[in-house]
Amino acid sequence: MAEKSAHQNVTFPSAGQQAHGYLATPASGSGPGVIVIQEWWGLTDHIRDVADRLAAEGFVALAPDLYGGWITHDGDEAAEMMQKLPEEEGARLLTGAVDYLLGLEAVTSTKVSAIGFCMGGGFVLALAAQQGDRIAAAVPFYGVGQGVPAAFSGVRAAIQGHYATEDTSFPVEQARAQERQIREESGAEVTYYYYEAPHAFHNDGNPQGNYRPEAARLAWERAVGFLREKTS
């Protein structure tokens, strides 16, 4: 049975600067750590809700704010904001998030996992490639953008991907090629699932009209089960 979670806005150090995020903690007060990485819209209510859902499932979930407080609901502005976030800046903030989570007394796992959507899905893969053994599991949902690595030899995490056959932002052929590339270059456990749906099918805030409830439900069940199995 899902637990009732608590949540708060937090500040944490990141490469000598201060970063911000949203932290959701299970009712038990402790659990394995998971990083939730935002879409190109920013740290929206939807992403906060994803963190809350994970906390209700027993995880300590941190959603870092990669845009420094900026949020948009306009596609053109979101694309511009994403382009203004350098890959190295996103990676720096996420490295600080890993350090912060692993330093929390509430986090019971010796590694953290990560789940991300759209732009965040790309950064999930980047985080796994950069952090190696510190990441237990990585779950990209239709990952795109500047965070998607060119190489995956550093990946040690188990990967579970969720991609869409009708995705014009990241066509399914590219997703299948990426699945093969990760497996070949890293030797990691890699499972990609493909859904008859468009890009961003999991976002029930539905900013682009792409939400598909059945695909979202199935993908979420798979993701939570995978994170629970791998994060310890």
N, C-alpha and C positions, 0 to 999 in steps of 0.2 A: 504494500500500500504506500502511496506517495506521502511524503511528509510535508508539513508546512514549513516554509523557509523564512529566513530573515535576510534583509539586504541593506546595503549602505553604499554611499559613494566613498571612494578611497583615493589616497595619493600614495605613490610609491616612487622610489628612486630609480632612475633609468639613465645610465651613462653620465652621471654627474648632474642630471637635471631632474625635475619633478614631472612625473606622468600621472594621469588620472584614469580612473576606471570605476566600474560598478561590480561590487562583490556580493554574491548571494551565498548564504550558508544554510545547510540543512538544519532542521529543528533539533537534531541530535547534537549539533554544535561542532561536528567534525566529519570529515570524509575525504576521499581522494580528490586531488586537484585537477581542474579542467579549465583551460583558457577558451573563451568564446570570442571569435574574431568577426567584427562587423562587416556588413555589406558596404557598398559605396555610398549609401545614404547617411552614414555616420552611426553613432551610438544611439540608436532610436529606441522607442518603447518596445519594438518587436525584439531587438537584440537583448534588451534587459529582460524581457519575458522569457527568452530562450535560457538565459542564465538562471532565472527563477525556476523554470521547469527542471533544469538539471539539479538545482539545489533540492527541489522537492523529491528528486530521485536519489538523493543521498550524497551528491557531489558538492564540493566547495568550488564555485564557478566564478571566475573573474573575466569580465569583459573590458579590455583596455580601450580607452578612447583615443583612436588614432588621429582624429581630426581636431583635438583640443577644444571640444565643445561645439563645433559646428555640426549642424544637422540640416538636411534638405529633403524635400519630397519631390523635387523637380529633377527629371532625368538628365537634362543638359548640365545643370549645376552639379549634380552628383558626379558626372563624368569629369567635369573640370576639377572638382575637389579631389577625386581619385588621382588625376594626373599630377596634381600639386604635391602629392605625398610621395617623396622619393622612396625607392625600395629600401635603401639603407636606413632611412628614418623609421619606417614601419618595423623593420627587423630590430632596430635598437629598442624601440618601445616594447616589443614583444619579448626580447631577451630580459628586460627589466621585469616584465610580468612573470616570467618563469621564475626568476630569482625571488620575487615577492611571494608568489604562491608557495614555493618550497620552503620559505622561511616562516610561514604562518604555522602557529601551533595547531590550528584547526585542521591543517592538511595532513592526512594520515599516510599518503602515498610517498614513496621515495622518488618517483618521477611524476611529471604531470602529462596530461593529454591535451589535445586541442581540437576544436571543432570550429569551422568557419564557413561563411556563405558568400558567394560571388567573389568580390575582391578579397574577402576574408578567407575564402577557400584557397585562393592562391597563396596567401600568406601562411596558411596552415602548412602547406607543403614546404614553403621556404623555412619555416620554423623547424620542421622535422629534419630538413637537410642540414641546417646550421647547428642545431642543438644535439644531434646524435642521440646518445644514450639517455639524455635527460628527458626525452619525449617518449612516453610509453605507447601512445596511439594517436594517430592523426586522422581526422574525418573531414575531408573537403566536400562541400556541397557546391557543385558546378563552379569550381574555382577558375577565376580569370584575373587578368590585370598584371601589374608590374611585379607582384610577389611570386608569380609562378616561376620556379627555378628552371634553368636550362639543363641542369644536371642533378642527379639524385643519389650520387655515390655516398653521400654523408647520411642518408636516411637509415635509421636503426628502428624506428617506430613501426608498428603494424599500421597499415593504411586501409581504411575503408572509405571508398569514394561513392558519391551519389550524383549522377549526371543525367542529363535529359536528352532524349532523342530528337526533340524539336528545338533545341537550344541554338539560336543563331549567333550568340555571343561566343560560344565555345562548342562548335559542331561535334557531334558524337564521334566522328572519325578521329578527331584530335584527342578526345577523351580516351578512346580505345588505344591509340598510339601511346598516350601518356601512361596508361596502365601498364603496358608492356615495357616501356622505358624504365619506370620505377622498379619493376620486378627484376629486369635484367641488370640495371646498374647498381642496385642496392642489395639485392638478394633478400629483401624484406618480405614479410607476409603482405600481400596486396590483393584486395578484393574490391572491384568496382561494380556497382549496381546501376542499371540503366532503366529509366522510367519514361513512359510515353507521355511526355509533358514538356512545357517550355522552360526556359531559364527562370530561376527564382520561384520554382513551384512550391517551395516550402514556406515562403513568406506569407503568413496569413493576414498581415497588414495589407497585402495585395496592392502595392502602389502602382504596379504596371498591369494589373489584371491577370497575372500569371498563376495565382494560387490554385493548386489542385489538391483538394483535401485528402483523397485516398492515397495518392502518391506521397504526400507530406506525412501522413500517418504511418505508412509502411516504412519510409525512410527514417523517420524519427525512432520508431521501435527498434529498427536495426542498429541505428547509431547508439542509442542508449545502452542496448545490450552489449554492443562491442566495447564501449567505453567502460562499462562495469566489469567486463571480463578482463580487459587489458590493463586497467589503471590500478596498480597496487604498490 
